[in-house]
C-alpha cells in the first residue's frame, strides 16, 4: 500500500508519477532513506518508490554514499529495491537499463545557498543521460519559489525544449 496521506508537500508529484509510470517501471533514485518516519523532512521517497514498484511489478535502484540508506532498505525488506552504497556520480554512468523515472535527491539543499546542490543535480543528470528514453521522467526534490535543487536541471531542460510536467516542491520533466 502506498502511504499517500503522509506525503505532504510531495503528494501531488508522487501521485502524478504513480499515474504515469508504465507497468514494470524502472526507477533510479539518488539519495536514499536515512531516517525512519521523517515524512516531512526527508520524505521517505525510497519507501514510496518501493511501494509503487511492488504495485506495478517494477524495480528501484537507490544510490547513496552513506551506508545508512542500504542498511534501512535491508532492514525494511524493501523487496523491489536494490540499494547501492557509492557516490552517485560514479555509479550512474555504469548503469545500463533505461529508466522510467530518475529521481535526483542526493545532495542536501541550503535554501539560502542552493547553488551547490543545484550544480550537483545537474552533474547527476549529465551522468544519467544515457539511461533516458522518450517518455522518461526526471524529477528533482527540494524546490521553493526562490530556487532549490532543481534550478540548473530546469535551465538545462528549458534550453533543450523539454517540458516541465510537475512544478512545486518536486519538479519534473518528461523527455
C-alpha positions in Angstrom: 0.0 0.0 0.0 1.3 3.4 -0.9 1.4 5.9 2.0 -0.3 8.8 0.2 -1.5 10.6 3.3 2.0 11.0 4.6 3.5 12.6 1.5 2.5 16.2 2.4 4.2 18.7 0.0 5.3 15.9 -2.3 1.8 14.3 -2.6 0.8 15.9 -6.0 4.1 15.0 -7.7 4.2 11.4 -6.4 0.5 10.9 -7.4 1.4 12.1 -10.9 4.4 9.7 -11.1 2.2 6.8 -9.9 -0.5 7.5 -12.5 2.0 8.0 -15.4 4.7 5.3 -14.8 4.3 2.3 -17.0 3.9 -1.3 -15.8 7.2 -2.9 -14.8 8.6 0.6 -14.2 12.3 1.1 -13.6 13.1 3.8 -11.0 16.5 5.2 -10.2 16.8 7.4 -7.1 19.9 9.3 -5.9 19.8 9.8 -2.1 18.2 7.1 -0.1 16.1 6.8 3.0 18.2 7.7 6.1 15.8 8.1 8.9 12.6 6.2 9.5 9.4 8.3 9.8 10.8 11.6 8.7 8.0 12.2 6.1 8.1 16.0 6.1 11.9 16.2 6.1 13.5 13.5 4.0 10.2 12.4 2.6 10.8 8.7 2.7 10.8 8.5 -1.1 12.6 5.2 -1.1 9.7 3.6 0.7 7.2 5.2 -1.7 9.2 4.1 -4.8 9.3 0.5 -3.5 5.6 0.6 -2.9 5.0 1.9 -6.5 7.4 -0.7 -7.9 5.7 -3.5 -5.9 2.3 -2.4 -7.2 3.4 -2.1 -10.8 5.9 -5.0 -10.8 8.8 -2.7 -11.2 12.3 -2.2 -9.8 14.0 0.5 -7.9 17.7 1.3 -7.6 18.6 3.7 -4.8 22.1 5.1 -4.6 23.6 6.8 -1.6 27.1 7.5 -0.5 26.1 6.8 3.2 25.6 3.1 4.0 22.7 4.0 6.3 20.4 4.0 3.3 21.3 0.5 2.3 21.0 -0.7 5.8 17.5 0.7 6.1 16.5 -0.8 2.7 17.6 -4.2 4.0 16.0 -3.7 7.5 12.7 -2.7 5.9 12.8 -5.6 3.5 12.0 -3.4 0.5 11.7 -6.3 -1.9 11.6 -4.3 -5.1 14.6 -2.1 -4.2 18.3 -2.6 -4.7 20.5 -0.2 -2.6 23.9 0.8 -3.8 26.3 2.5 -1.4 28.5 4.7 -3.5 28.9 8.2 -5.0 26.1 8.7 -7.5 28.4 10.4 -9.9 30.5 7.2 -10.1 27.6 4.7 -10.3 25.2 6.4 -12.7 27.4 6.1 -15.7 27.8 2.4 -15.1 24.0 1.6 -15.1 22.7 0.2 -18.4 18.9 -0.3 -18.0 16.8 2.6 -19.3 14.8 4.3 -16.6 11.2 5.4 -16.5 11.8 7.7 -13.5 15.1 9.3 -12.5 14.6 11.0 -9.1 17.5 13.3 -8.1 17.7 13.9 -4.3 21.2 13.1 -3.1 22.6 16.5 -2.0 21.1 18.3 0.9 20.0 21.8 0.0 20.6 25.0 1.9 17.8 27.2 0.6 19.8 30.3 1.5 22.6 29.0 -0.7 21.1 26.4 -3.1 23.7 26.5 -5.9 26.0 23.7 -4.7 23.0 21.3 -4.6 21.7 22.6 -7.9 25.1 22.1 -9.6 25.4 18.6 -8.2 22.0 17.5 -9.5 22.9 18.8 -13.0 26.0 16.7 -12.8 23.8 13.7 -11.9 21.5 14.4 -14.8 24.5 14.5 -17.2 25.8 11.2 -15.8 22.4 9.7 -16.4 21.5 11.0 -19.9 22.3 7.6 -21.5 19.6 6.0 -19.3 16.8 8.3 -20.5 14.5 7.5 -23.4 11.4 9.0 -24.8 8.8 9.2 -22.1 11.3 9.0 -19.2 10.6 11.4 -16.3 13.3 13.3 -14.5 12.4 14.7 -11.1 14.3 16.8 -8.5 13.2 17.2 -4.9 13.5 20.2 -2.6 12.5 23.2 -4.5 10.9 26.5 -3.5 9.8 29.6 -5.3 13.1 31.2 -4.6 15.1 28.2 -6.0 16.3 24.9 -4.9 18.0 21.7 -6.1 16.3 21.8 -9.5 17.2 25.2 -10.8 20.2 24.0 -13.0 18.3 21.0 -14.3 15.4 23.3 -15.1 17.7 25.6 -17.1 19.2 22.6 -18.9 15.7 21.3 -19.9 14.4 24.7 -20.9 17.4 25.1 -23.2 16.6 21.7 -24.8 12.8 22.3 -25.0 11.9 19.5 -22.6 8.6 20.3 -21.0 8.2 20.6 -17.2 5.3 18.4 -16.2 5.3 18.9 -12.4 6.0 22.1 -10.6 6.3 22.8 -6.9 8.4 21.3 -4.1 9.2 18.4 -6.5 9.8 19.5 -10.1 9.7 17.1 -13.0 10.2 16.9 -16.8 9.2 14.3 -19.4 11.8 13.5 -22.1 
